[in-house]
Amino acid sequence: MKHVACYLKDYPRPQLVRKDWINLNGSWAFGFGGEVNEADALAGSLPRTINVPFSYETQSSGIGDKSMHKTVWYSARIRGKRKKRALLHFEGADYETAVFVNGAYVGAHSGAYTRFSFDVTDYLHEGENILTVRCDDDNHPARVRGKQRWQGESFGCWYVQTTGIWKSVWFEYVGETYLTALKITPDLADYSVRFDAEVNAPDEDTEICFEISFAGKRVQTAKLIAGDMSNSIRVALASEKLTYQHELWSVENPALYDVKITVWKNGAPVDEAGSYFGLREYKTAGDKILLNQRPFYARLLLDQGYWQESGLTPPSEEALARDIELAKKMGFNGVRKHQKTEDERYLYYADIMGFT
């Protein structure tokens, strides 16, 4: 298995990778709403421990309580840097989430399946800091549930509810001006790629540079002025002769391009990230699926993305890759995910292993 140039093990966001980050997964203090009060929780005094990012309902959490608790508290002692902006990311927490640092309210998020982030720089001090998280959930059937029961007992399957943090929590450090979003769209009509990039503080003195390489060799470089919040540029990949066997992505040959993105402010680099893309195109023609304009027979599994010991949360990054490896050995070339927004690392492994 060959990784792309920007790969970092366990990094939760494979298509916008920065090296300066801290994984906060692991042992946290924990308590149910009925057994703790807010003052103790904000001080980090909670009676239990939990293995984040696994929900308390799962065996992997170290608790394994499948009963419904409407409020759960988490606390972790962390060290933060003050020299850079500190971004706190939650890949997923169900359902109403409130975040506190050193007892001060930082912000809230509603939902279960999307990443949310807070700039916590001004809440941190030198040395040890207390991060506290409160999650509220209930079994109301109008909630966006996915693979979760909304009754006291499982029915029709053995899914239970998922409450609180169920995906990775992590710190990322950036400068005052930084890339906030990136979308990469290849176009086989003219062998080009479009970059849609956002920065937090756009102005005419901010540039974004894209350096594209393939198999370690430079292909193309492009720059744009980040004068707006959202900025786009289309880059022609005309410096190399493109062939289906070597540069187009396919399940037989999952060829990927590497991208280095640098944000410049007043002529100085202020942010750097890595990404990647594959040159591929899916279309339909009558009753056929076309991949790169050739007929593609999709041999797909209905994939649950659910583990007995850890529920919706993959037990490890290796488990995600293993699922794809086993499916390919059985002759399948892709999956249809069932009622789930999958971990972005699964999509990454699908890209590098030739899976759809």
C-alpha positions as CSV (number, residue, x, y, z in Angstrom):
1,M,0.0,0.0,0.0
2,K,1.5,3.3,-1.1
3,H,0.5,6.5,0.8
4,V,0.3,9.9,-0.7
5,A,3.0,12.4,0.2
6,C,1.0,14.3,2.9
7,Y,-0.2,11.2,4.8
8,L,0.0,11.3,8.6
9,K,-1.2,8.2,10.5
10,D,-4.5,8.8,12.3
11,Y,-4.9,12.3,10.9
12,P,-8.6,12.8,10.6
13,R,-8.8,15.0,7.5
14,P,-6.7,13.4,4.8
15,Q,-7.4,16.0,2.0
16,L,-6.2,19.0,4.0
17,V,-3.2,17.9,6.1
18,R,-1.1,20.0,8.4
19,K,1.9,18.7,10.3
20,D,1.4,20.8,13.5
21,W,-1.4,18.9,15.2
22,I,-2.2,16.9,18.4
23,N,-4.5,13.9,18.7
24,L,-6.6,14.3,21.8
25,N,-8.1,10.8,21.7
26,G,-7.5,8.6,24.7
27,S,-8.5,8.5,28.3
28,W,-10.8,11.3,29.4
29,A,-12.7,11.9,32.7
30,F,-16.4,11.2,32.2
31,G,-19.8,11.4,33.9
32,F,-23.5,11.0,33.3
33,G,-25.7,14.1,33.9
34,G,-27.5,12.6,36.8
35,E,-24.3,12.0,38.8
36,V,-22.4,15.2,38.4
37,N,-23.1,19.0,38.7
38,E,-21.9,21.6,36.2
39,A,-19.4,23.2,38.6
40,D,-17.5,19.9,39.2
41,A,-17.6,19.1,35.5
42,L,-16.1,22.5,34.6
43,A,-13.4,21.9,37.1
44,G,-12.6,18.6,35.5
45,S,-13.9,16.5,38.5
46,L,-15.8,13.6,37.0
47,P,-16.3,10.2,38.5
48,R,-15.6,7.9,35.6
49,T,-13.1,7.5,32.7
50,I,-13.9,6.9,29.1
51,N,-11.8,6.0,26.0
52,V,-12.5,8.8,23.5
53,P,-13.7,8.7,20.7
54,F,-15.9,5.7,21.5
55,S,-19.4,6.4,22.8
56,Y,-20.2,5.2,26.3
57,E,-22.6,2.6,24.9
58,T,-19.7,0.6,23.3
59,Q,-17.3,-1.9,24.8
60,S,-14.4,0.0,23.4
61,S,-15.2,3.0,25.5
62,G,-14.5,1.1,28.7
63,I,-18.0,1.7,29.9
64,G,-20.4,-0.4,27.8
65,D,-23.7,1.0,29.2
66,K,-26.4,0.6,26.6
67,S,-29.1,2.5,28.5
68,M,-30.1,6.0,27.5
69,H,-28.6,9.0,29.3
70,K,-29.7,12.4,28.1
71,T,-26.6,14.3,29.3
72,V,-23.0,13.3,29.4
73,W,-19.9,15.2,30.5
74,Y,-16.3,14.9,29.4
75,S,-13.1,16.5,30.6
76,A,-9.5,16.4,29.6
77,R,-6.4,18.2,30.8
78,I,-4.4,19.6,27.8
79,R,-1.5,21.7,27.0
80,G,-1.8,24.4,24.4
81,K,0.5,26.6,22.4
82,R,0.0,30.4,22.5
83,K,2.5,31.2,19.7
84,K,-0.1,30.1,17.1
85,R,-3.8,30.0,16.6
86,A,-5.2,26.8,18.3
87,L,-8.1,25.2,16.4
88,L,-10.1,22.6,18.3
89,H,-11.8,20.1,16.0
90,F,-14.6,17.6,16.7
91,E,-15.1,15.1,13.9
92,G,-18.5,14.1,15.3
93,A,-20.5,14.4,18.6
94,D,-24.1,13.5,19.1
95,Y,-26.2,15.6,19.4
96,E,-26.2,19.0,21.2
97,T,-22.6,19.8,22.1
98,A,-21.2,22.6,24.3
99,V,-17.5,23.3,24.8
100,F,-15.7,24.9,27.7
101,V,-12.0,25.7,28.2
102,N,-10.9,26.5,31.8
103,G,-14.5,26.9,32.8
104,A,-15.3,29.5,30.1
105,Y,-17.9,28.8,27.5
106,V,-16.4,28.6,24.0
107,G,-19.3,27.6,21.8
108,A,-21.9,25.0,20.8
109,H,-22.9,22.8,17.9
110,S,-26.1,21.0,17.0
111,G,-26.0,17.7,15.0
112,A,-24.3,14.4,15.0
113,Y,-22.5,13.7,11.7
114,T,-20.5,16.8,10.7
115,R,-17.1,18.2,11.8
116,F,-17.2,21.4,13.9
117,S,-14.4,23.6,15.1
118,F,-13.6,26.4,17.5
119,D,-10.6,28.8,17.7
120,V,-9.7,28.4,21.4
121,T,-6.5,30.4,21.4
122,D,-7.8,33.2,23.7
123,Y,-9.1,30.6,26.2
124,L,-5.8,28.9,26.7
125,H,-3.0,29.8,29.2
126,E,0.5,28.5,29.6
127,G,0.7,25.1,31.2
128,E,-2.2,22.8,31.9
129,N,-5.7,23.7,30.7
130,I,-9.1,22.0,31.3
131,L,-11.2,21.1,28.3
132,T,-14.8,20.3,29.2
133,V,-17.5,19.0,26.8
134,R,-21.2,18.6,27.5
135,C,-23.4,16.6,25.1
136,D,-27.2,16.3,25.3
137,D,-29.2,13.8,23.3
138,D,-32.6,12.1,23.5
139,N,-34.6,9.5,21.8
140,H,-37.0,11.8,20.0
141,P,-37.8,10.1,16.6
142,A,-37.4,13.5,14.8
143,R,-33.6,13.5,15.4
144,V,-31.4,12.7,12.5
145,R,-30.5,9.2,13.7
146,G,-28.9,7.1,10.9
147,K,-28.0,3.7,12.5
148,Q,-29.5,4.4,15.9
149,R,-32.5,3.1,17.8
150,W,-35.0,5.6,19.3
151,Q,-36.7,3.1,21.6
152,G,-35.6,1.5,24.9
153,E,-34.9,-1.8,23.2
154,S,-33.3,-2.6,19.9
155,F,-35.7,-3.6,17.1
156,G,-35.2,-5.0,13.6
157,C,-31.4,-5.0,14.2
158,W,-29.0,-4.8,17.1
159,Y,-28.0,-1.1,16.7
160,V,-28.2,1.0,19.9
161,Q,-28.1,4.8,20.2
162,T,-24.9,6.7,20.0
163,T,-24.5,9.5,22.5
164,G,-21.8,12.1,22.8
165,I,-18.3,12.1,21.2
166,W,-18.0,9.3,18.7
167,K,-15.3,10.5,16.4
168,S,-11.8,12.0,16.8
169,V,-11.1,15.2,18.8
170,W,-7.9,17.0,17.9
171,F,-5.9,20.2,18.0
172,E,-4.4,22.0,15.0
173,Y,-2.1,25.0,15.0
174,V,-2.2,27.7,12.4
175,G,-1.0,31.3,11.8
176,E,-3.1,34.4,11.7
177,T,-4.0,33.8,8.1
178,Y,-4.7,30.2,7.0
179,L,-6.6,27.9,4.6
180,T,-10.0,27.0,6.0
181,A,-11.4,24.9,3.2
182,L,-10.2,23.1,0.0
183,K,-12.1,21.4,-2.8
184,I,-10.3,19.7,-5.7
185,T,-12.3,18.8,-8.9
186,P,-10.5,17.1,-11.8
187,D,-11.8,17.5,-15.4
188,L,-10.9,14.9,-18.0
189,A,-12.3,17.0,-20.8
190,D,-9.1,19.0,-20.9
191,Y,-7.0,17.2,-18.3
192,S,-7.2,20.0,-15.8
193,V,-8.0,20.4,-12.1
194,R,-9.9,23.1,-10.3
195,F,-9.0,24.3,-6.9
196,D,-11.6,26.0,-4.7
197,A,-9.9,27.4,-1.7
198,E,-11.0,29.5,1.3
199,V,-9.0,31.5,3.7
200,N,-10.0,33.0,7.0
201,A,-8.8,36.6,6.3
202,P,-8.8,37.3,2.6
203,D,-7.1,40.4,1.1
204,E,-5.1,41.4,-2.0
205,D,-1.8,40.8,-0.1
206,T,-2.7,37.1,0.3
207,E,-1.7,34.5,-2.2
208,I,-2.3,30.7,-2.4
209,C,0.3,28.6,-4.3
210,F,-0.5,25.1,-5.5
211,E,2.4,22.8,-6.4
212,I,1.2,19.6,-8.2
213,S,3.5,16.5,-8.5
214,F,3.1,13.0,-9.6
215,A,5.4,10.1,-8.5
216,G,7.7,12.6,-6.9
217,K,8.1,14.7,-10.1
218,R,6.8,18.3,-10.4
219,V,3.9,18.6,-12.8
220,Q,2.6,22.2,-12.5
221,T,2.5,25.2,-10.3
222,A,-0.1,27.9,-10.0
223,K,-1.0,30.9,-7.8
224,L,-4.1,32.9,-7.1
225,I,-4.8,36.1,-5.2
226,A,-7.0,35.3,-2.2
227,G,-9.0,38.5,-2.3
228,D,-12.3,36.9,-1.4
229,M,-13.4,34.4,1.1
230,S,-13.8,31.8,-1.7
231,N,-11.3,31.7,-4.5
232,S,-11.0,29.4,-7.6
233,I,-8.4,28.5,-10.2
234,R,-8.3,26.0,-12.9
235,V,-4.9,24.4,-13.7
236,A,-4.0,22.6,-16.9
237,L,-1.9,19.5,-16.5
238,A,-0.2,20.0,-19.8
239,S,3.3,19.4,-18.9
240,E,3.0,15.6,-18.8
241,K,1.5,13.3,-21.4
242,L,-1.4,11.7,-19.7
243,T,-2.2,8.0,-20.3
244,Y,-4.9,5.8,-18.9
245,Q,-2.4,3.2,-17.6
246,H,-0.3,5.6,-15.6
247,E,-2.0,8.9,-14.7
248,L,-5.8,8.2,-14.7
249,W,-7.1,6.8,-11.5
250,S,-8.8,3.4,-11.8
251,V,-9.5,0.5,-9.4
252,E,-6.7,-1.5,-11.1
253,N,-4.2,1.4,-10.9
254,P,-5.2,4.0,-8.2
255,A,-2.8,6.7,-9.4
256,L,-2.9,9.9,-7.3
257,Y,-1.4,13.3,-7.7
258,D,0.2,15.1,-4.7
259,V,-0.5,18.8,-4.0
260,K,1.4,21.1,-1.7
261,I,-0.6,24.3,-0.8
262,T,1.2,27.3,0.6
263,V,-0.5,30.5,1.8
264,W,1.6,33.7,1.4
265,K,1.0,37.0,3.2
266,N,3.0,40.1,2.1
267,G,5.6,37.8,0.4
268,A,6.1,35.5,3.4
269,P,4.7,31.9,3.9
270,V,2.1,31.8,6.7
271,D,0.4,28.4,6.2
272,E,1.3,25.1,4.5
273,A,-0.9,22.1,3.9
274,G,-0.8,18.9,1.8
275,S,-3.5,17.2,-0.3
276,Y,-4.0,14.9,-3.2
277,F,-6.4,14.1,-6.1
278,G,-7.1,11.4,-8.7
279,L,-7.8,12.1,-12.3
280,R,-11.1,10.3,-12.8
281,E,-14.6,10.8,-14.1
282,Y,-17.8,8.9,-13.5
283,K,-20.7,9.2,-15.9
284,T,-23.7,7.1,-17.0
285,A,-24.7,6.2,-20.6
286,G,-28.0,4.4,-20.9
287,D,-27.8,1.4,-18.5
288,K,-24.0,1.6,-18.2
289,I,-21.6,3.3,-15.7
290,L,-18.6,4.8,-17.2
291,L,-15.3,5.3,-15.4
292,N,-12.9,7.5,-17.4
293,Q,-15.3,7.0,-20.4
294,R,-15.0,3.2,-20.3
295,P,-17.7,0.8,-19.1
296,F,-17.3,0.0,-15.4
297,Y,-19.2,-2.9,-13.8
298,A,-19.8,-1.9,-10.2
299,R,-19.5,-5.0,-7.9
300,L,-20.7,-3.5,-4.7
301,L,-21.3,-4.6,-1.1
302,L,-23.8,-3.0,1.2
303,D,-21.4,-1.9,3.9
304,Q,-22.7,-1.2,7.4
305,G,-19.6,0.5,8.7
306,Y,-20.5,-0.8,12.2
307,W,-18.4,-2.8,14.6
308,Q,-19.7,-5.0,17.4
309,E,-17.2,-3.6,20.0
310,S,-17.2,0.0,18.9
311,G,-20.5,0.8,17.1
312,L,-20.3,3.5,14.5
313,T,-16.7,4.3,15.4
314,P,-14.0,2.3,13.6
315,P,-11.7,0.5,16.2
316,S,-8.6,1.8,14.4
317,E,-7.4,3.2,11.1
318,E,-6.0,-0.2,10.3
319,A,-9.6,-1.7,10.6
320,L,-10.8,0.7,7.9
321,A,-8.1,-0.5,5.5
322,R,-8.7,-4.1,6.4
323,D,-12.4,-3.8,5.5
324,I,-11.4,-2.6,2.0
325,E,-8.7,-5.2,1.7
326,L,-11.2,-8.1,2.5
327,A,-13.8,-6.7,0.1
328,K,-11.3,-6.6,-2.7
329,K,-10.1,-10.1,-2.0
330,M,-13.7,-11.3,-2.3
331,G,-14.0,-9.7,-5.8
332,F,-15.8,-6.5,-5.0
333,N,-14.6,-3.1,-6.3
334,G,-16.8,-0.8,-4.1
335,V,-19.4,-0.4,-1.5
336,R,-22.7,1.4,-0.8
337,K,-22.5,2.8,2.7
338,H,-25.7,2.2,4.8
339,Q,-27.2,5.1,6.7
340,K,-23.8,6.6,7.7
341,T,-21.5,9.4,7.0
342,E,-18.2,7.5,6.9
343,D,-14.9,8.4,8.4
344,E,-12.9,10.4,6.0
345,R,-9.9,8.0,6.4
346,Y,-12.1,5.3,4.9
347,L,-12.5,7.4,1.8
348,Y,-8.7,8.0,1.7
349,Y,-8.0,4.3,1.9
350,A,-10.5,3.7,-0.9
351,D,-8.6,6.3,-3.0
352,I,-5.2,4.7,-2.5
353,M,-6.3,1.1,-2.7
354,G,-8.5,1.4,-5.8
355,F,-12.0,1.1,-4.3
356,T,-15.2,3.0,-5.2
